[in-house]
Amino acid sequence: MDFDWGTFLTAHASAIFALAGALGGGILSFVGALLLKKREFSLSVTGKLLDRRIAAHEKVIALATEMRVMVALGGGSASGEVRRAPQVMISRDTFEDWFTRFTQLSLEGTSWLSTATKREVNFIQDYLITLHLYLEQVPSDQFLGLGEIIRQDFVDLSSSLEKTAFTFFQSGVRKLQPDSLGKWHKYKRGETERRLGSTLLVTNQSAFSQAQNDGQAR
C-alpha cells in the first residue's frame, strides 16, 4: 500500500514546521556567527595595519621636530636675530649619528607612509646626502658656522615634512588601505632639482668649499 504523504503531513504539520523553523534558525545562526567572525578578523587586520601606519607617521613627525632644535651661537646676526644653528650640526660625529638615525627610522616605515609623506622624506634624504657630500672634507669645528648659514633650510624642510605627515592624520587615516606601493616614491626629477637648487645649502656651496680649503690649509 502506498504511503499517504498528504495524511502524514497534515497529521504532523506542527512538528514539521517546528523542525523546519529550528533548522532554519540554526542555519541563520551559523551564517550570522560566520559573518561576525569574518568581520572581527577584518577589523583586527585593519586595526593592525592602521597602527603601523600611525606609528610610521609619528616617527616622521618626531624626526621633523628634531630638525628644528637649534643651539645658540651667541650674539646677534646682521638681521638682528639671535645666531643659531641646527643642533645636529654641533660636530661631525653628531651629524653622522643623526643622519644615520634619520635614514634608518624613515626607511623602517617607508611602506606604511602616505605617498606624499614618502616623497617628502625622500627629498629630505636627497638634501642630507648633498649636505653630507659638502661636509666630507670640512673640519668638524666648522660645522656649526656652516649650520648657521643653512639654518632656515632645516626649519623649512622640517615644516614641510611635518605638514605632509599631519595631512595623513587629517584625512588619510580614514582610508582602510595604505597607498599603492606602485606609486612613484619620489618627486619628479625636475621638481627635486628645482627645490634643491633653491636651498641655502646649494646657493651657499662656496662657503662649504672655502671651509674645506681652510681645513686643508691647516
C-alpha positions as CSV (number, residue, x, y, z in Angstrom):
1,M,0.0,0.0,0.0
2,D,1.3,3.4,-1.0
3,F,2.3,5.7,1.8
4,D,-0.1,8.7,2.1
5,W,2.2,11.7,2.4
6,G,-0.8,14.1,2.4
7,T,-2.2,12.5,5.5
8,F,1.2,12.3,7.2
9,L,1.9,16.0,6.5
10,T,-1.5,17.0,7.8
11,A,-1.2,15.0,10.9
12,H,2.3,16.2,11.7
13,A,2.3,19.7,10.3
14,S,3.0,21.4,13.6
15,A,6.0,19.1,14.3
16,I,7.3,19.5,10.7
17,F,7.1,23.3,10.9
18,A,8.8,23.4,14.3
19,L,11.6,21.2,12.9
20,A,12.0,23.4,9.8
21,G,12.0,26.5,12.0
22,A,14.6,25.1,14.3
23,L,16.7,24.0,11.3
24,G,16.3,27.4,9.6
25,G,17.2,29.2,12.8
26,G,20.3,27.1,13.2
27,I,21.4,27.8,9.7
28,L,20.8,31.5,10.2
29,S,22.7,31.5,13.5
30,F,25.6,29.7,11.9
31,V,25.8,32.1,8.9
32,G,25.5,35.1,11.3
33,A,28.3,33.8,13.5
34,L,30.4,33.1,10.4
35,L,29.9,36.7,9.1
36,L,30.6,38.1,12.6
37,K,33.9,36.2,12.8
38,K,34.8,37.4,9.3
39,R,34.1,41.0,10.3
40,E,36.0,40.7,13.5
41,F,39.0,39.3,11.6
42,S,38.8,42.1,9.0
43,L,38.6,44.7,11.8
44,S,41.5,43.1,13.6
45,V,43.7,43.1,10.5
46,T,42.7,46.7,9.6
47,G,43.5,47.8,13.1
48,K,47.0,46.3,13.0
49,L,47.6,47.9,9.6
50,L,46.4,51.3,10.9
51,D,48.6,51.0,13.9
52,R,51.6,50.6,11.7
53,R,50.7,53.5,9.5
54,I,50.1,55.7,12.5
55,A,53.5,54.7,14.1
56,A,55.3,55.3,10.8
57,H,53.9,58.8,10.5
58,E,54.6,59.6,14.2
59,K,58.3,58.7,13.6
60,V,58.4,61.1,10.7
61,I,56.9,63.9,12.8
62,A,59.4,63.2,15.6
63,L,62.3,63.4,13.0
64,A,60.8,66.7,11.7
65,T,60.8,68.1,15.3
66,E,64.4,67.1,15.8
67,M,65.4,69.1,12.7
68,R,64.0,72.3,14.3
69,V,66.1,72.0,17.5
70,M,68.7,74.8,17.5
71,V,71.7,75.8,19.6
72,A,72.6,79.4,20.3
73,L,75.9,80.6,19.0
74,G,76.0,83.9,21.0
75,G,75.5,87.4,19.7
76,G,73.1,88.6,17.0
77,S,73.0,88.2,13.2
78,A,73.0,91.1,10.7
79,S,69.2,90.9,10.7
80,G,69.0,91.3,14.4
81,E,68.2,87.7,15.2
82,V,69.9,85.5,17.8
83,R,72.6,83.5,16.0
84,R,71.6,79.9,15.9
85,A,72.4,76.6,14.1
86,P,70.8,73.2,14.0
87,Q,71.7,71.1,17.0
88,V,72.6,68.2,14.7
89,M,75.4,70.3,13.3
90,I,77.4,70.6,16.6
91,S,80.1,68.3,15.3
92,R,80.8,65.7,12.6
93,D,80.1,62.8,14.9
94,T,76.7,64.3,15.9
95,F,75.7,64.9,12.3
96,E,76.8,61.5,11.2
97,D,74.9,59.8,14.0
98,W,71.7,61.8,13.4
99,F,72.0,61.3,9.6
100,T,72.2,57.6,10.1
101,R,69.3,57.6,12.6
102,F,67.1,59.7,10.2
103,T,67.8,57.2,7.4
104,Q,67.1,54.2,9.5
105,L,63.9,55.4,11.1
106,S,62.4,56.8,7.9
107,L,63.2,53.6,6.0
108,E,61.7,51.3,8.7
109,G,58.2,52.6,8.0
110,T,58.5,53.5,4.3
111,S,55.9,51.0,3.2
112,W,53.3,52.4,5.6
113,L,53.7,56.1,4.8
114,S,51.4,58.0,2.6
115,T,52.7,58.7,-0.9
116,A,53.0,62.5,-0.1
117,T,55.0,61.8,3.1
118,K,57.2,59.3,1.4
119,R,58.1,61.7,-1.3
120,E,58.9,64.4,1.2
121,V,61.1,62.0,3.2
122,N,63.0,61.1,0.1
123,F,63.5,64.7,-0.9
124,I,65.0,65.5,2.6
125,Q,67.2,62.4,2.2
126,D,68.5,63.9,-1.1
127,Y,69.2,67.1,0.7
128,L,71.0,65.4,3.6
129,I,73.1,63.3,1.2
130,T,74.1,66.5,-0.6
131,L,75.0,68.1,2.7
132,H,76.9,65.1,3.7
133,L,79.0,65.3,0.5
134,Y,79.6,69.0,1.1
135,L,80.9,68.3,4.6
136,E,83.1,65.4,3.7
137,Q,86.4,67.4,3.8
138,V,85.2,70.1,6.2
139,P,86.8,70.2,9.7
140,S,84.3,69.3,12.5
141,D,84.9,72.6,14.3
142,Q,83.4,74.5,11.3
143,F,80.1,72.6,11.2
144,L,78.2,75.0,13.5
145,G,79.3,78.0,11.4
146,L,78.0,76.3,8.3
147,G,74.9,75.2,10.2
148,E,74.1,78.8,10.8
149,I,74.1,79.5,7.1
150,I,71.7,76.7,6.3
151,R,69.6,77.0,9.5
152,Q,66.5,78.1,7.5
153,D,66.7,75.1,5.3
154,F,66.3,72.9,8.3
155,V,63.3,74.9,9.5
156,D,61.6,74.9,6.1
157,L,62.2,71.2,5.5
158,S,61.0,70.3,9.0
159,S,57.8,72.3,8.4
160,S,57.1,70.7,5.0
161,L,57.7,67.2,6.3
162,E,55.6,67.7,9.4
163,K,52.8,69.2,7.2
164,T,52.6,66.2,4.9
165,A,52.7,63.8,7.8
166,F,49.8,65.6,9.6
167,T,47.8,65.5,6.3
168,F,47.7,61.7,6.8
169,F,46.1,62.2,10.3
170,Q,43.6,64.7,8.9
171,S,42.3,62.6,6.0
172,G,44.5,59.6,5.1
173,V,43.9,57.8,8.5
174,R,40.3,57.2,7.4
175,K,41.5,55.1,4.5
176,L,41.4,51.4,5.3
177,Q,44.1,50.6,2.7
178,P,47.6,52.0,2.5
179,D,48.6,54.0,-0.6
180,S,49.7,51.8,-3.5
181,L,53.3,50.8,-3.5
182,G,53.2,51.1,-7.3
183,K,53.1,54.9,-7.0
184,W,56.5,56.6,-7.6
185,H,58.1,57.3,-4.2
186,K,60.0,60.4,-5.3
187,Y,59.2,63.8,-6.8
188,K,59.8,64.2,-10.5
189,R,63.5,64.9,-11.2
190,G,62.8,68.4,-12.4
191,E,61.0,69.3,-9.1
192,T,63.7,67.8,-7.0
193,E,66.4,69.7,-8.8
194,R,64.4,72.9,-8.6
195,R,63.8,72.6,-4.9
196,L,67.4,71.6,-4.1
197,G,68.7,74.4,-6.3
198,S,66.7,77.0,-4.3
199,T,68.0,75.8,-0.9
200,L,70.6,77.8,1.1
201,L,72.8,74.7,1.0
202,V,73.2,74.9,-2.8
203,T,73.2,78.6,-3.1
204,N,76.0,78.8,-0.5
205,Q,78.1,76.0,-1.8
206,S,81.1,78.3,-2.0
207,A,81.0,78.7,1.8
208,F,81.5,74.9,2.2
209,S,84.2,74.9,-0.4
210,Q,86.0,77.7,1.5
211,A,85.7,75.8,4.8
212,Q,87.1,72.7,3.1
213,N,90.1,74.8,1.7
214,D,90.7,76.3,5.2
215,G,90.8,72.8,6.7
216,Q,93.3,71.6,4.1
217,A,95.5,74.6,4.7
218,R,95.9,73.9,8.4
